[in-house]
Amino acid sequence: MRIDRRVEDLLRELAPQILGALVRRYGHFDAAEDAVQEALLAAAQQWPADGVPDGARAWLIRVASRRLIDQLRSDRARRDREAAEAARVPPEQFLAPPPGPGSAADRDDSLVLLFLCCHPALPQASQVALTLRAVGGLTTREIARALLVPEPTMGRRISRAKQQIAASGVGFALPPAAERAARLHAVLQVLYLVFNEGYTSASGTEVARVELSDEAVRLTRMVHRVLPDEGEVAGLLALMLLTDARRPARTAPDGALVPMAEQDRTLWNRDAIAEGEALVTDAMSRTALGPYQMQAAIAAVHAEATRAEDTDWKQIVGLYGLLEQMSHNPMVTVNRAVAVAMAYGPAAGLTLLARVAADGRLAGHHRLDAVRAHLLEMTGDHAGAAEHYRIAARRTDSLPEQRYLLARADRADRDGEG
């Protein structure tokens, strides 16, 4: 079933708000998510034909609430749960009509939902996965790819996380300041991954999913307002702004992917760059350094270069070295290999890439082969470059990336023949 893109975008935007409203009013995180999915499905079936109703959010809350109430009544009929429910939610609340405009549930509870998903009762990996599912709206496949985990493993992880939240009985409210800080690492990782999935979609026909990256920026701004003295929150917001500033130049008129080295930098959003640079400069001057600040600093160095050939690659190599020490993420080393190649030659980059290639977390990831192909092309090994470009193309689910990589492979073949 295909639905209008505008309806699809609206449903994605409203989904975490509807889930937040239901969990605040009724609890039962797991059952509430099921009810929201049913309401979204009903909207996807009705709205394209009947039109989006006035008060679309209220419509979804009403439908989801009815589904949830029906399910809770059915559950209580099967099991003797009256005592447990009475201890947490007054019975008459289950019979109450869905909340109307102006009620507490009419507000946007996305931030509260975000911290709920990052509850310390959950392992951090489950916090990230559940938040991507409930707040970011990503599919299990997309989450698995973002976290370098097999899809069946991720499905089980999300299911267990929902069950743990449902059984915890945790209240739906922002946690106290001390507990909020303890959850911050998982919250920031979630927002980072949601932004990345929006900026460079792991699957599908489009380079980007703007609604996801915009939502990640919105939520990060909310967290920054709550925790203004946290340097890593400011660093992540700066990173998002500096990265998203390049979006207008990332695609050609025909939708083809344009790599950063070939982008028209006059199209970059200079207001976003200025805001991002100010945020990261302030954070690095007064707070402890962290991975997001380092990534934002790297993005700022790129933004400072008005031409690709003016990029200070040696400074970027140094920043990636510091980031490696903080994050221990093999993808950071892959990115540093590119910077090393640009600063000191492709042979040095390939040597570094060979060292990280054995890391099992990169197995089957297209980025490793794409970078190897690029560095081989720089050395003049056009046959090797073409081979690895094609391997990388087979390993990505993003159609624009596939087309770009295959085009690079064809170009390498032609250069080799010449």
The 8 nearest C-alpha neighbors of each residue, nearest first, counted from 0:
[[1, 2, 44, 43, 3, 40, 47, 7],
 [2, 0, 3, 4, 43, 7, 44, 47],
 [3, 1, 4, 47, 43, 7, 0, 6],
 [2, 4, 6, 5, 7, 47, 1, 8],
 [5, 3, 7, 6, 8, 2, 9, 1],
 [6, 4, 8, 7, 3, 9, 2, 10],
 [7, 5, 9, 3, 4, 8, 10, 2],
 [6, 8, 4, 10, 5, 9, 11, 3],
 [9, 7, 5, 11, 6, 10, 4, 12],
 [10, 8, 6, 12, 11, 7, 13, 5],
 [11, 9, 13, 7, 12, 8, 14, 6],
 [10, 12, 8, 14, 9, 13, 7, 136],
 [11, 13, 9, 10, 14, 8, 15, 210],
 [12, 14, 10, 16, 11, 15, 9, 17],
 [13, 15, 17, 11, 16, 12, 10, 18],
 [16, 14, 134, 18, 17, 13, 109, 19],
 [15, 17, 19, 13, 14, 18, 107, 109],
 [18, 16, 20, 14, 19, 15, 60, 13],
 [17, 19, 15, 21, 20, 16, 22, 35],
 [20, 18, 108, 16, 22, 17, 21, 112],
 [19, 21, 104, 17, 23, 18, 22, 16],
 [22, 20, 24, 18, 23, 19, 25, 31],
 [21, 23, 26, 19, 25, 24, 20, 28],
 [24, 22, 20, 171, 21, 25, 26, 19],
 [25, 23, 21, 22, 26, 20, 104, 92],
 [24, 26, 22, 21, 23, 27, 88, 93],
 [25, 27, 22, 28, 23, 24, 21, 31],
 [28, 26, 165, 30, 29, 31, 22, 25],
 [27, 29, 31, 165, 30, 26, 22, 32],
 [28, 30, 161, 32, 31, 165, 27, 162],
 [29, 31, 33, 32, 27, 28, 34, 67],
 [32, 30, 34, 28, 33, 29, 27, 67],
 [31, 33, 35, 29, 34, 30, 18, 28],
 [34, 32, 30, 36, 31, 35, 37, 29],
 [33, 35, 31, 63, 37, 67, 32, 66],
 [36, 34, 38, 32, 63, 37, 33, 39],
 [35, 37, 39, 33, 38, 34, 40, 32],
 [38, 36, 40, 34, 35, 39, 41, 33],
 [37, 39, 35, 41, 63, 40, 36, 62],
 [40, 38, 42, 36, 41, 37, 43, 35],
 [39, 41, 43, 37, 38, 42, 36, 44],
 [42, 40, 38, 44, 39, 43, 45, 37],
 [41, 43, 39, 45, 44, 46, 40, 38],
 [44, 42, 40, 41, 45, 46, 39, 2],
 [43, 45, 41, 42, 46, 40, 47, 48],
 [46, 44, 42, 48, 43, 47, 49, 41],
 [45, 47, 50, 49, 51, 48, 42, 43],
 [48, 46, 50, 45, 49, 2, 3, 44],
 [47, 49, 46, 45, 50, 44, 51, 43],
 [50, 48, 46, 45, 47, 51, 52, 44],
 [51, 49, 46, 47, 48, 52, 45, 53],
 [50, 52, 46, 55, 53, 49, 47, 6],
 [53, 51, 55, 54, 50, 58, 46, 49],
 [54, 52, 55, 51, 58, 57, 56, 50],
 [53, 55, 57, 56, 52, 58, 51, 59],
 [56, 54, 58, 52, 57, 53, 59, 51],
 [55, 57, 59, 58, 54, 60, 13, 17],
 [56, 58, 60, 54, 59, 55, 61, 99],
 [59, 57, 55, 61, 56, 60, 62, 54],
 [58, 60, 62, 56, 61, 57, 63, 38],
 [61, 59, 57, 63, 58, 62, 17, 64],
 [60, 62, 64, 58, 97, 59, 63, 57],
 [61, 63, 59, 65, 64, 60, 38, 58],
 [62, 64, 34, 38, 66, 35, 60, 65],
 [65, 63, 67, 61, 66, 62, 60, 68],
 [64, 66, 68, 62, 67, 63, 69, 61],
 [65, 67, 63, 69, 34, 64, 68, 70],
 [66, 68, 64, 70, 34, 69, 65, 71],
 [69, 67, 71, 65, 70, 66, 64, 72],
 [70, 68, 72, 66, 67, 71, 65, 73],
 [69, 71, 73, 67, 68, 72, 74, 66],
 [72, 70, 74, 68, 73, 69, 67, 75],
 [71, 73, 75, 69, 70, 74, 68, 76],
 [74, 72, 70, 76, 71, 75, 69, 77],
 [73, 75, 71, 77, 76, 72, 70, 78],
 [76, 74, 72, 78, 77, 73, 80, 79],
 [75, 77, 73, 74, 78, 72, 79, 80],
 [78, 76, 74, 75, 73, 79, 80, 72],
 [79, 77, 75, 80, 76, 74, 81, 73],
 [78, 80, 81, 75, 77, 76, 82, 83],
 [79, 81, 83, 75, 82, 78, 84, 74],
 [82, 80, 84, 83, 79, 85, 75, 90],
 [81, 83, 85, 84, 80, 86, 79, 87],
 [82, 84, 86, 80, 85, 81, 87, 88],
 [85, 83, 81, 86, 87, 82, 88, 80],
 [84, 86, 82, 89, 88, 87, 83, 81],
 [87, 85, 83, 84, 88, 82, 89, 81],
 [86, 88, 84, 85, 83, 89, 168, 26],
 [87, 89, 85, 84, 86, 90, 92, 25],
 [88, 90, 85, 91, 92, 87, 84, 86],
 [91, 89, 92, 93, 85, 88, 84, 94],
 [90, 92, 94, 93, 89, 95, 88, 85],
 [93, 91, 95, 94, 90, 89, 88, 25],
 [92, 94, 91, 95, 90, 68, 25, 89],
 [95, 93, 91, 92, 96, 90, 68, 97],
 [94, 96, 92, 93, 91, 97, 98, 90],
 [97, 95, 98, 94, 61, 64, 93, 99],
 [96, 98, 61, 64, 99, 95, 60, 65],
 [99, 97, 102, 96, 104, 100, 105, 61],
 [98, 100, 102, 101, 97, 105, 57, 104],
 [101, 99, 102, 105, 98, 57, 104, 103],
 [100, 102, 105, 99, 103, 104, 106, 98],
 [101, 103, 105, 104, 100, 99, 98, 106],
 [104, 102, 105, 106, 101, 98, 20, 100],
 [103, 105, 20, 102, 106, 98, 24, 23],
 [106, 104, 102, 103, 101, 100, 107, 99],
 [107, 105, 104, 108, 103, 20, 102, 101],
 [106, 108, 16, 109, 105, 19, 20, 104],
 [109, 107, 19, 111, 110, 16, 106, 112],
 [108, 110, 112, 16, 111, 107, 15, 113],
 [109, 111, 113, 112, 108, 114, 218, 221],
 [112, 110, 108, 113, 173, 114, 109, 172],
 [111, 113, 115, 109, 110, 114, 19, 108],
 [112, 114, 110, 111, 116, 115, 109, 130],
 [113, 115, 117, 111, 116, 112, 118, 110],
 [116, 114, 112, 118, 117, 113, 111, 171],
 [115, 117, 130, 113, 114, 118, 126, 129],
 [116, 118, 126, 114, 115, 182, 185, 186],
 [117, 119, 115, 120, 116, 121, 114, 182],
 [120, 118, 121, 117, 182, 122, 123, 181],
 [121, 119, 118, 122, 163, 167, 164, 117],
 [122, 120, 119, 118, 126, 125, 123, 160],
 [123, 121, 125, 124, 126, 120, 119, 160],
 [122, 124, 126, 125, 121, 185, 127, 117],
 [125, 123, 127, 126, 122, 128, 121, 156],
 [124, 126, 128, 122, 123, 127, 160, 129],
 [127, 125, 117, 123, 129, 124, 128, 116],
 [126, 128, 189, 124, 130, 125, 129, 185],
 [127, 129, 125, 131, 130, 126, 157, 132],
 [130, 128, 132, 126, 131, 157, 127, 125],
 [131, 129, 133, 134, 132, 116, 127, 128],
 [130, 132, 135, 128, 129, 134, 137, 133],
 [131, 133, 136, 129, 137, 130, 135, 134],
 [134, 132, 130, 136, 131, 129, 135, 15],
 [135, 133, 15, 130, 136, 131, 132, 113],
 [134, 136, 131, 137, 132, 133, 193, 130],
 [135, 137, 132, 134, 133, 131, 11, 138],
 [138, 136, 132, 135, 131, 141, 142, 139],
 [137, 139, 141, 140, 142, 132, 136, 131],
 [138, 140, 142, 141, 143, 154, 153, 137],
 [141, 139, 143, 138, 142, 150, 144, 153],
 [142, 140, 144, 138, 143, 139, 137, 145],
 [141, 143, 145, 139, 144, 140, 146, 138],
 [144, 142, 148, 140, 150, 146, 141, 145],
 [145, 143, 147, 141, 142, 146, 140, 148],
 [144, 146, 142, 143, 147, 141, 192, 196],
 [145, 147, 143, 144, 148, 142, 192, 128],
 [146, 148, 144, 145, 143, 360, 149, 361],
 [147, 149, 143, 146, 150, 144, 153, 152],
 [150, 148, 152, 151, 143, 153, 147, 144],
 [149, 151, 153, 143, 152, 140, 154, 148],
 [152, 150, 154, 153, 149, 155, 143, 148],
 [153, 151, 155, 149, 150, 154, 156, 148],
 [152, 154, 156, 150, 151, 155, 143, 157],
 [155, 153, 151, 157, 156, 152, 139, 150],
 [156, 154, 158, 152, 153, 157, 159, 151],
 [155, 157, 153, 159, 154, 158, 125, 160],
 [158, 156, 160, 154, 159, 155, 129, 128],
 [157, 159, 155, 161, 160, 156, 154, 162],
 [160, 158, 162, 156, 161, 157, 155, 163],
 [159, 161, 157, 163, 162, 158, 125, 156],
 [162, 160, 164, 29, 158, 163, 159, 165],
 [161, 163, 165, 159, 160, 164, 166, 29],
 [164, 162, 160, 166, 165, 161, 167, 159],
 [165, 163, 167, 161, 166, 162, 160, 28],
 [164, 166, 162, 28, 27, 163, 29, 167],
 [167, 165, 163, 164, 168, 162, 27, 169],
 [166, 168, 164, 169, 165, 163, 120, 162],
 [169, 167, 166, 170, 165, 164, 26, 87],
 [170, 168, 167, 171, 164, 115, 165, 166],
 [171, 169, 172, 168, 26, 23, 115, 173],
 [170, 172, 23, 169, 22, 111, 115, 173],
 [173, 171, 111, 170, 174, 23, 115, 112],
 [172, 174, 111, 175, 114, 171, 179, 115],
 [175, 173, 179, 178, 172, 176, 114, 177],
 [176, 174, 178, 177, 179, 173, 180, 172],
 [175, 177, 179, 178, 180, 174, 173, 226],
 [178, 176, 180, 179, 175, 181, 174, 182],
 [177, 179, 181, 180, 175, 176, 174, 182],
 [178, 180, 176, 182, 177, 181, 174, 175],
 [179, 181, 183, 178, 177, 182, 176, 184],
 [182, 180, 178, 179, 183, 177, 184, 119],
 [183, 181, 179, 180, 184, 185, 117, 186],
 [182, 184, 186, 180, 185, 181, 187, 179],
 [183, 185, 187, 186, 182, 188, 181, 180],
 [186, 184, 188, 187, 183, 182, 127, 189],
 [187, 185, 183, 189, 184, 188, 117, 190],
 [188, 186, 190, 184, 189, 185, 191, 183],
 [189, 187, 191, 185, 186, 190, 192, 184],
 [188, 190, 186, 192, 127, 187, 191, 185],
 [189, 191, 193, 187, 215, 192, 188, 194],
 [192, 190, 188, 194, 189, 193, 187, 195],
 [191, 193, 195, 189, 194, 190, 196, 188],
 [194, 192, 190, 196, 195, 191, 215, 135],
 [193, 195, 212, 197, 191, 215, 192, 196],
 [196, 194, 192, 198, 197, 193, 199, 191],
 [197, 195, 200, 193, 199, 194, 198, 192],
 [196, 198, 208, 212, 211, 194, 195, 207],
 [197, 199, 207, 195, 196, 212, 194, 200],
 [200, 198, 207, 196, 197, 206, 195, 201],
 [199, 201, 196, 207, 202, 197, 206, 198],
 [202, 200, 397, 396, 196, 199, 141, 203],
 [203, 201, 397, 396, 200, 204, 398, 141],
 [204, 202, 397, 205, 398, 396, 200, 201],
 [203, 205, 398, 399, 397, 206, 202, 200],
 [206, 204, 207, 203, 399, 200, 398, 208],
 [205, 207, 199, 399, 200, 256, 204, 208],
 [208, 206, 198, 199, 200, 197, 205, 209],
 [209, 207, 197, 210, 211, 200, 198, 212],
 [208, 210, 212, 211, 197, 207, 213, 198],
 [209, 211, 213, 208, 212, 214, 8, 197],
 [212, 210, 197, 214, 209, 213, 208, 215],
 [211, 213, 194, 197, 215, 209, 214, 210],
 [214, 212, 216, 210, 215, 211, 209, 217],
 [215, 213, 217, 211, 216, 212, 210, 218],
 [214, 216, 212, 194, 218, 213, 217, 190],
 [215, 217, 219, 213, 214, 218, 220, 212],
 [218, 216, 214, 220, 215, 219, 213, 221],
 [217, 219, 221, 215, 220, 216, 214, 222],
 [220, 218, 222, 216, 221, 217, 215, 223],
 [219, 221, 223, 217, 218, 222, 216, 224],
 [222, 220, 218, 224, 219, 223, 217, 225],
 [221, 223, 219, 225, 224, 220, 226, 218],
 [224, 222, 220, 226, 227, 221, 225, 232],
 [223, 225, 221, 222, 227, 226, 220, 219],
 [224, 226, 222, 223, 227, 221, 220, 228],
 [227, 225, 223, 228, 224, 229, 222, 232],
 [228, 226, 223, 224, 229, 225, 233, 232],
 [229, 227, 226, 230, 286, 223, 233, 232],
 [230, 228, 232, 231, 227, 226, 233, 286],
 [229, 231, 282, 233, 286, 232, 234, 228],
 [230, 232, 234, 233, 229, 291, 235, 289],
 [233, 231, 235, 234, 230, 229, 223, 236],
 [232, 234, 236, 230, 231, 235, 278, 237],
 [235, 233, 292, 231, 237, 291, 232, 279],
 [234, 236, 238, 291, 232, 237, 233, 231],
 [235, 237, 233, 239, 238, 234, 219, 240],
 [238, 236, 275, 234, 240, 235, 239, 278],
 [239, 237, 295, 235, 241, 236, 240, 242],
 [238, 240, 236, 242, 237, 241, 243, 235],
 [241, 239, 243, 237, 242, 275, 271, 238],
 [242, 240, 272, 238, 244, 275, 239, 243],
 [243, 241, 239, 244, 240, 245, 238, 298],
 [242, 244, 240, 245, 246, 241, 239, 198],
 [243, 245, 268, 241, 242, 267, 246, 271],
 [246, 244, 267, 243, 248, 247, 242, 249],
 [245, 247, 249, 243, 248, 244, 267, 242],
 [248, 246, 245, 249, 266, 267, 250, 244],
 [247, 249, 246, 262, 266, 250, 245, 263],
 [250, 248, 257, 246, 247, 256, 245, 262],
 [249, 251, 256, 257, 255, 254, 248, 252],
 [250, 252, 255, 254, 253, 257, 256, 249],
 [253, 251, 254, 250, 255, 256, 248, 249],
 [252, 254, 251, 255, 250, 256, 399, 257],
 [255, 253, 251, 250, 252, 256, 399, 206],
 [254, 256, 251, 250, 253, 399, 257, 403],
 [255, 257, 250, 249, 399, 403, 258, 254],
 [256, 258, 249, 250, 262, 261, 255, 251],
 [259, 257, 260, 261, 262, 256, 249, 250],
 [258, 260, 262, 261, 257, 249, 307, 245],
 [259, 261, 307, 258, 262, 308, 257, 306],
 [262, 260, 259, 258, 257, 263, 307, 264],
 [263, 261, 259, 248, 264, 260, 257, 258],
 [264, 262, 265, 266, 248, 261, 267, 259],
 [263, 265, 266, 267, 262, 305, 248, 306],
 [264, 266, 263, 267, 305, 268, 248, 269],
 [267, 265, 264, 248, 263, 247, 268, 245],
 [266, 268, 245, 264, 244, 265, 269, 247],
 [269, 267, 244, 271, 270, 266, 272, 245],
 [268, 270, 272, 271, 267, 273, 244, 266],
 [271, 269, 273, 272, 268, 274, 244, 275],
 [270, 272, 274, 269, 240, 273, 268, 244],
 [273, 271, 269, 241, 275, 270, 274, 276],
 [272, 274, 270, 276, 271, 275, 269, 277],
 [275, 273, 271, 277, 272, 276, 278, 270],
 [274, 276, 237, 272, 278, 277, 240, 241],
 [277, 275, 273, 279, 278, 274, 280, 272],
 [276, 278, 274, 280, 275, 279, 281, 273],
 [279, 277, 275, 281, 276, 280, 237, 233],
 [278, 280, 282, 234, 276, 281, 277, 237],
 [281, 279, 277, 283, 282, 278, 276, 284],
 [280, 282, 284, 278, 279, 283, 277, 285],
 [281, 283, 230, 279, 284, 280, 285, 286],
 [284, 282, 280, 281, 285, 286, 279, 288],
 [283, 285, 281, 282, 280, 286, 279, 287],
 [284, 286, 282, 283, 281, 287, 230, 280],
 [287, 285, 230, 282, 283, 284, 288, 229],
 [288, 286, 289, 230, 283, 285, 282, 231],
 [289, 287, 283, 286, 292, 290, 293, 230],
 [288, 290, 292, 291, 231, 293, 287, 325],
 [291, 289, 293, 292, 322, 325, 294, 326],
 [292, 290, 234, 294, 235, 293, 289, 231],
 [291, 293, 234, 295, 290, 289, 294, 296],
 [292, 294, 296, 290, 291, 295, 322, 297],
 [295, 293, 297, 291, 296, 292, 290, 298],
 [294, 296, 238, 298, 292, 293, 297, 237],
 [295, 297, 299, 293, 294, 298, 292, 300],
 [298, 296, 294, 300, 299, 295, 315, 293],
 [297, 299, 295, 301, 296, 300, 241, 302],
 [298, 300, 302, 296, 301, 297, 295, 303],
 [301, 299, 303, 297, 302, 298, 296, 304],
 [300, 302, 298, 299, 303, 304, 310, 297],
 [303, 301, 299, 300, 304, 298, 272, 241],
 [302, 304, 300, 301, 299, 305, 310, 298],
 [305, 303, 310, 306, 309, 302, 301, 307],
 [304, 306, 303, 264, 307, 309, 302, 265],
 [307, 305, 304, 309, 308, 310, 264, 260],
 [308, 306, 260, 309, 310, 304, 305, 261],
 [307, 309, 306, 310, 304, 260, 311, 305],
 [310, 308, 306, 304, 307, 311, 305, 312],
 [311, 309, 304, 308, 307, 312, 301, 300],
 [312, 310, 314, 313, 309, 315, 300, 301],
 [313, 311, 315, 342, 314, 310, 338, 316],
 [314, 312, 316, 315, 342, 311, 317, 338],
 [313, 315, 317, 312, 316, 311, 318, 300],
 [314, 316, 312, 318, 313, 317, 297, 319],
 [317, 315, 313, 319, 314, 318, 338, 339],
 [318, 316, 320, 314, 315, 319, 313, 321],
 [317, 319, 315, 321, 320, 316, 322, 314],
 [320, 318, 322, 316, 321, 317, 335, 323],
 [319, 321, 317, 323, 318, 322, 316, 324],
 [322, 320, 318, 324, 319, 323, 317, 325],
 [321, 323, 319, 325, 324, 320, 290, 326],
 [324, 322, 320, 327, 326, 325, 321, 319],
 [323, 325, 321, 322, 326, 327, 320, 319],
 [326, 324, 322, 323, 290, 327, 321, 289],
 [325, 327, 328, 323, 324, 322, 290, 331],
 [328, 326, 323, 324, 325, 329, 331, 322],
 [327, 329, 326, 330, 331, 323, 332, 325],
 [330, 328, 332, 331, 327, 333, 355, 358],
 [329, 331, 333, 332, 328, 334, 361, 367],
 [332, 330, 334, 329, 333, 328, 335, 323],
 [331, 333, 335, 329, 330, 334, 336, 323],
 [334, 332, 330, 336, 331, 335, 352, 329],
 [333, 335, 331, 337, 336, 332, 330, 338],
 [334, 336, 332, 338, 337, 333, 319, 339],
 [337, 335, 348, 339, 333, 334, 338, 351],
 [336, 338, 340, 334, 335, 339, 348, 341],
 [337, 339, 335, 341, 340, 336, 316, 312],
 [338, 340, 336, 342, 348, 341, 337, 343],
 [341, 339, 345, 348, 344, 337, 343, 338],
 [340, 342, 338, 339, 344, 343, 337, 312],
 [341, 343, 339, 312, 340, 313, 338, 344],
 [344, 342, 340, 339, 341, 347, 345, 348],
 [343, 345, 340, 346, 347, 341, 342, 348],
 [344, 346, 340, 348, 347, 374, 349, 377],
 [347, 345, 349, 348, 344, 350, 340, 378],
 [348, 346, 350, 345, 349, 344, 340, 351],
 [347, 349, 340, 336, 345, 339, 351, 346],
 [350, 348, 352, 346, 351, 347, 353, 345],
 [351, 349, 347, 353, 352, 348, 346, 354],
 [350, 352, 348, 354, 349, 353, 336, 347],
 [351, 353, 349, 355, 354, 350, 336, 356],
 [354, 352, 356, 350, 351, 355, 349, 357],
 [353, 355, 351, 352, 356, 357, 350, 358],
 [354, 356, 352, 357, 353, 358, 329, 351],
 [355, 357, 353, 358, 354, 352, 361, 367],
 [358, 356, 355, 359, 354, 353, 361, 362],
 [357, 359, 360, 356, 355, 361, 329, 362],
 [360, 358, 362, 361, 357, 356, 363, 355],
 [359, 361, 358, 362, 147, 329, 148, 364],
 [360, 362, 359, 364, 358, 363, 356, 367],
 [363, 361, 359, 364, 360, 358, 356, 357],
 [362, 364, 361, 365, 394, 367, 360, 391],
 [365, 363, 361, 362, 366, 367, 394, 368],
 [366, 364, 391, 394, 368, 367, 395, 369],
 [365, 367, 369, 368, 364, 370, 391, 333],
 [368, 366, 370, 365, 369, 364, 371, 333],
 [369, 367, 371, 391, 387, 370, 365, 366],
 [370, 368, 366, 372, 391, 371, 367, 388],
 [369, 371, 373, 372, 367, 368, 366, 374],
 [372, 370, 368, 374, 373, 369, 375, 367],
 [373, 371, 384, 387, 375, 369, 370, 374],
 [372, 374, 370, 376, 371, 375, 369, 377],
 [373, 375, 377, 371, 376, 345, 372, 370],
 [376, 374, 378, 372, 384, 380, 377, 373],
 [375, 377, 373, 379, 384, 374, 381, 378],
 [376, 378, 374, 375, 379, 345, 373, 380],
 [379, 377, 375, 376, 380, 345, 374, 346],
 [378, 380, 376, 377, 381, 375, 415, 384],
 [381, 379, 375, 376, 383, 378, 382, 384],
 [380, 382, 384, 411, 415, 376, 383, 379],
 [383, 381, 385, 384, 380, 386, 412, 415],
 [384, 382, 386, 381, 385, 380, 387, 375],
 [383, 385, 372, 381, 375, 376, 387, 382],
 [386, 384, 408, 388, 382, 411, 383, 387],
 [387, 385, 383, 389, 384, 388, 382, 390],
 [388, 386, 390, 372, 389, 368, 384, 385],
 [387, 389, 391, 385, 408, 404, 390, 372],
 [390, 388, 392, 387, 391, 386, 405, 385],
 [391, 389, 387, 393, 392, 388, 386, 394],
 [390, 392, 365, 394, 388, 368, 389, 369],
 [393, 391, 401, 389, 394, 390, 404, 395],
 [394, 392, 390, 391, 395, 389, 401, 365],
 [395, 393, 365, 391, 392, 390, 364, 363],
 [394, 396, 397, 392, 365, 393, 391, 401],
 [395, 397, 202, 201, 398, 203, 394, 401],
 [398, 396, 202, 203, 400, 201, 395, 399],
 [397, 399, 401, 204, 400, 203, 402, 396],
 [400, 398, 402, 401, 397, 206, 403, 256],
 [401, 399, 403, 397, 398, 402, 404, 256],
 [402, 400, 392, 398, 404, 399, 403, 405],
 [401, 403, 399, 405, 400, 404, 406, 398],
 [402, 404, 400, 406, 401, 405, 399, 407],
 [405, 403, 407, 401, 406, 388, 402, 392],
 [404, 406, 408, 402, 407, 403, 389, 401],
 [405, 407, 409, 403, 408, 404, 402, 410],
 [406, 408, 410, 404, 405, 409, 411, 403],
 [409, 407, 385, 405, 411, 406, 388, 410],
 [408, 410, 412, 406, 411, 407, 405, 413],
 [411, 409, 407, 413, 412, 408, 414, 406],
 [412, 410, 381, 414, 408, 409, 413, 385],
 [411, 413, 409, 415, 410, 414, 385, 408],
 [412, 414, 410, 416, 415, 411, 417, 409],
 [415, 413, 411, 417, 416, 412, 410, 381],
 [416, 414, 412, 381, 413, 417, 411, 382],
 [417, 415, 413, 414, 412, 411, 381, 382],
 [416, 414, 415, 413, 412, 411, 381, 410]]
